[in-house]
């Protein structure tokens, strides 16, 4: 019950605070977002504790706000790892619905919950390498899996095309994720890949096959090098030639895995 309050109260408050026509426009989008949330949580236990605020009223507080001003922008949709909360602003919701259709709402929700899964299961590669691009593409891949598996219906070709078109046209708008998200072609392709495979392992996002294991394996390699008497970073790297390259290579394998 407590959880329900947490989930529903911001929504109720936001509906009260917007003019009638805006409310009417986004009711369906909110429904689609909530339905997607429910289906994804049934499919994936690792994101059941993730909170979704949609539509987030202006000024919704989040610990991921850089300036800590509680100044919720008009065009925001992001996952905040500090409180495991997804925030989708009212404006983002209605603009995405208007421009790209309801499939895009489901795709956006799936992409953000994918970050929740990465956080819980695989870790973020961007904590280790210079770019967020692997995380973003992996999230698109996971979103494809969610769209295939976390639903009682099969999407039509048209719906899949619309979902892809949305990813191809926009990035997501997060304070923590302003880096490159991949080219439109990459985003569309990796979403399609996840959808076709319908398997989290194919996205390197399962318990057995994931980034964390890659990192642990690399750490084992480095430990071995240290055991052999390497006592400086240079020596460690020297004794584990290609370890970093391998790490990057394996992280991007899901793109080419067929
Ligand atoms: Zn993202």
Boltz pocket constraint, residues with backbone or C-beta under 6 A from the ligand:
constraints:
  - pocket:
      binder: B
      contacts: [[A, 111], [A, 115], [A, 136], [A, 139], [A, 172], [A, 177]]
      max_distance: 6.0
